[in-house]
Amino acid sequence: MMAAFRDLPQSFRDEGIELEQAGIADWSRLRDLSDAELSRLARSGRASPRNLKRLRAIAGLVCDLQLPAPDAALLMHAGIASSAALAASTPERVVQQTGRLERSLGTGRPEVVDLFTARKWIQRARQLRN
């Protein structure tokens, strides 16, 4: 699997294979795919349209905010799927949503997002809007 997508969770394995076979090698190319292109990818193999759209949302956060893919995935799964949604949020809300997701997953690890990190991400997202 290509370097950009090597660390995808198991739940995105089929999508990673489809992206590789389609020659999509980086997050910026994935971010720029249209809905029609995602649909074509989903029809061509075992990739699900839903997961491809999720990956595109992660790619948007990775590219727009220069976030590591795991942080972007955490935000997306916590319901903050775009830089606009992040810009409209508060640090407390980001910490609450990501913390709730981590607790529901039962990872047992300390929460990844603290108020300082959330503020930094939100500030970056707001700078994009200006």
Backbone hydrogen bonds in HBPLUS format (Angstrom, degrees):
<---DONOR---> <-ACCEPTOR-->    atom                        ^
c    i                          cat <-CA-CA->   ^        H-A-AA   ^      H-
h    n   atom  resd res      DA  || num        DHA   H-A  angle D-A-AA Bond
n    s   type  num  typ     dist DA aas  dist angle  dist       angle   num
A0005-PHE N   A0002-MET O   3.04 MM   3  5.66 133.5  2.27 115.7 127.2     1
A0006-ARG N   A0003-ALA O   3.27 MM   3  5.04 167.7  2.29 102.9 106.6     2
A0008-LEU N   A0005-PHE O   3.30 MM   3  5.55 156.0  2.36 118.4 116.1     3
A0012-PHE N   A0009-PRO O   2.89 MM   3  5.64 165.3  1.91 124.7 129.6     4
A0013-ARG N   A0010-GLN O   3.01 MM   3  5.09 166.2  2.03 117.9 117.4     5
A0016-GLY N   A0012-PHE O   2.91 MM   4  6.16 156.2  1.97 157.1 164.2     6
A0017-ILE N   A0013-ARG O   3.08 MM   4  6.41 153.5  2.15 150.6 157.3     7
A0018-GLU N   A0014-ASP O   3.03 MM   4  6.32 161.5  2.06 148.5 153.1     8
A0019-LEU N   A0015-GLU O   2.87 MM   4  6.10 161.5  1.90 153.5 158.6     9
A0020-GLU N   A0016-GLY O   2.98 MM   4  6.14 159.6  2.02 144.6 150.3    10
A0021-GLN N   A0017-ILE O   2.90 MM   4  6.16 163.5  1.93 153.7 158.0    11
A0022-ALA N   A0018-GLU O   2.95 MM   4  6.12 138.7  2.12 142.1 153.2    12
A0022-ALA N   A0019-LEU O   3.19 MM   3  5.08 125.8  2.50  91.6 105.7    13
A0024-ILE N   A0019-LEU O   2.93 MM   5  5.18 157.1  1.98 159.4 153.5    14
A0023-GLY N   A0020-GLU O   3.00 MM   3  5.13 157.5  2.05 105.4 112.3    15
A0030-LEU N   A0026-ASP O   3.20 MM   4  6.53 159.6  2.25 150.0 155.9    16
A0031-ARG N   A0027-TRP O   2.84 MM   4  6.04 161.0  1.87 153.2 158.5    17
A0032-ASP N   A0028-SER O   3.16 MM   4  6.29 145.6  2.29 140.7 148.5    18
A0033-LEU N   A0030-LEU O   3.18 MM   3  5.43 166.0  2.20 110.5 114.8    19
A0038-LEU N   A0034-SER O   2.97 MM   4  6.30 156.9  2.02 150.9 157.4    20
A0039-SER N   A0035-ASP O   2.89 MM   4  6.14 155.4  1.95 148.1 155.1    21
A0040-ARG N   A0036-ALA O   2.97 MM   4  6.26 153.7  2.04 145.8 152.7    22
A0041-LEU N   A0037-GLU O   3.00 MM   4  6.28 158.1  2.05 147.3 152.8    23
A0042-ALA N   A0038-LEU O   2.92 MM   4  6.19 156.5  1.98 149.5 156.1    24
A0043-ARG N   A0039-SER O   2.92 MM   4  6.15 151.0  2.01 148.1 155.8    25
A0044-SER N   A0040-ARG O   3.04 MM   4  6.16 135.9  2.25 142.0 153.3    26
A0044-SER N   A0041-LEU O   3.24 MM   3  5.21 131.1  2.49  92.8 105.6    27
A0052-LEU N   A0048-SER O   2.99 MM   4  6.24 157.5  2.04 154.1 161.1    28
A0053-LYS N   A0049-PRO O   2.97 MM   4  6.18 154.0  2.04 147.9 154.3    29
A0054-ARG N   A0050-ARG O   3.01 MM   4  6.30 149.0  2.10 142.5 151.6    30
A0055-LEU N   A0051-ASN O   2.86 MM   4  6.10 158.1  1.91 148.2 153.9    31
A0056-ARG N   A0052-LEU O   2.91 MM   4  6.17 147.7  2.02 141.4 150.6    32
A0057-ALA N   A0053-LYS O   3.01 MM   4  6.27 149.7  2.10 142.3 149.9    33
A0058-ILE N   A0054-ARG O   2.94 MM   4  6.30 158.0  1.99 150.7 156.7    34
A0059-ALA N   A0055-LEU O   2.81 MM   4  6.05 157.1  1.87 146.6 153.5    35
A0060-GLY N   A0056-ARG O   2.93 MM   4  6.21 146.4  2.05 142.2 150.8    36
A0061-LEU N   A0057-ALA O   3.14 MM   4  6.52 155.5  2.21 148.8 154.1    37
A0062-VAL N   A0058-ILE O   2.86 MM   4  6.14 160.3  1.90 155.5 161.8    38
A0063-CYS N   A0059-ALA O   2.88 MM   4  5.99 168.5  1.90 151.8 154.7    39
A0064-ASP N   A0060-GLY O   2.83 MM   4  5.70 162.1  1.86 146.3 152.2    40
A0065-LEU N   A0061-LEU O   3.07 MM   4  5.50 154.6  2.13 130.8 138.6    41
A0066-GLN N   A0062-VAL O   2.98 MM   4  4.97 117.3  2.38 123.6 132.9    42
A0071-ASP N   A0068-PRO O   3.02 MM   3  5.47 122.6  2.36 111.9 125.9    43
A0072-ALA N   A0068-PRO O   3.03 MM   4  6.34 161.7  2.06 157.9 163.9    44
A0073-ALA N   A0069-ALA O   2.85 MM   4  6.03 157.4  1.90 154.2 160.4    45
A0074-LEU N   A0070-PRO O   2.98 MM   4  6.14 152.8  2.05 139.6 146.8    46
A0075-LEU N   A0071-ASP O   3.01 MM   4  6.31 162.8  2.04 150.7 154.4    47
A0076-MET N   A0072-ALA O   2.94 MM   4  6.16 167.4  1.95 151.3 154.9    48
A0077-HIS N   A0073-ALA O   2.88 MM   4  6.02 169.8  1.89 154.9 157.6    49
A0078-ALA N   A0074-LEU O   2.95 MM   4  6.03 132.3  2.18 139.4 152.4    50
A0078-ALA N   A0075-LEU O   3.08 MM   3  5.01 128.8  2.36  93.9 108.2    51
A0080-ILE N   A0075-LEU O   2.85 MM   5  5.09 160.9  1.89 151.5 145.3    52
A0079-GLY N   A0076-MET O   3.05 MM   3  5.27 160.1  2.09 107.3 112.7    53
A0086-LEU N   A0082-SER O   3.04 MM   4  6.32 154.9  2.10 145.3 152.5    54
A0087-ALA N   A0083-SER O   2.84 MM   4  6.00 156.6  1.90 145.7 152.1    55
A0088-ALA N   A0084-ALA O   3.10 MM   4  6.27 140.4  2.26 140.6 150.2    56
A0089-SER N   A0086-LEU O   3.08 MM   3  5.15 157.6  2.13 105.3 112.3    57
A0094-VAL N   A0090-THR O   2.99 MM   4  6.30 161.3  2.02 159.4 164.3    58
A0095-VAL N   A0091-PRO O   2.97 MM   4  6.20 167.6  1.99 155.1 158.1    59
A0096-GLN N   A0092-GLU O   2.89 MM   4  6.04 156.4  1.95 143.9 151.3    60
A0097-GLN N   A0093-ARG O   2.84 MM   4  6.03 170.3  1.85 155.8 157.7    61
A0098-THR N   A0094-VAL O   2.96 MM   4  6.04 171.0  1.97 153.9 156.9    62
A0099-GLY N   A0095-VAL O   2.89 MM   4  5.74 153.7  1.96 140.6 149.2    63
A0100-ARG N   A0096-GLN O   2.89 MM   4  5.97 156.2  1.95 146.1 152.7    64
A0101-LEU N   A0097-GLN O   3.10 MM   4  6.29 158.8  2.14 144.3 149.6    65
A0102-GLU N   A0098-THR O   2.97 MM   4  6.23 166.3  1.99 150.6 154.1    66
A0103-ARG N   A0099-GLY O   2.91 MM   4  6.12 160.1  1.95 150.6 156.2    67
A0104-SER N   A0100-ARG O   2.91 MM   4  6.10 157.1  1.96 148.3 154.8    68
A0105-LEU N   A0101-LEU O   2.96 MM   4  6.22 140.9  2.12 147.3 158.2    69
A0106-GLY N   A0102-GLU O   3.10 MM   4  6.31 121.3  2.46 134.1 148.8    70
A0106-GLY N   A0103-ARG O   3.02 MM   3  4.98 139.5  2.18  95.6 107.9    71
A0118-ALA N   A0114-ASP O   2.91 MM   4  6.15 168.6  1.93 160.4 164.1    72
A0119-ARG N   A0115-LEU O   2.88 MM   4  6.00 163.0  1.91 150.2 154.7    73
A0120-LYS N   A0116-PHE O   3.02 MM   4  6.27 158.9  2.07 148.4 154.2    74
A0121-TRP N   A0117-THR O   2.96 MM   4  6.24 163.1  1.99 156.4 160.3    75
A0122-ILE N   A0118-ALA O   2.90 MM   4  6.09 166.3  1.92 154.9 158.9    76
A0123-GLN N   A0119-ARG O   2.87 MM   4  5.99 159.5  1.91 149.4 155.4    77
A0124-ARG N   A0120-LYS O   3.05 MM   4  6.28 158.0  2.10 146.6 152.2    78
A0125-ALA N   A0121-TRP O   2.92 MM   4  6.21 156.8  1.97 149.5 156.2    79
A0126-ARG N   A0122-ILE O   2.84 MM   4  6.07 156.1  1.90 153.2 159.5    80
A0127-GLN N   A0123-GLN O   2.99 MM   4  6.20 148.4  2.10 145.0 153.4    81
A0128-LEU N   A0124-ARG O   3.25 MM   4  6.55 140.3  2.42 140.4 149.9    82
A0129-ARG N   A0126-ARG O   3.13 MM   3  5.24 128.8  2.41  97.0 109.8    83
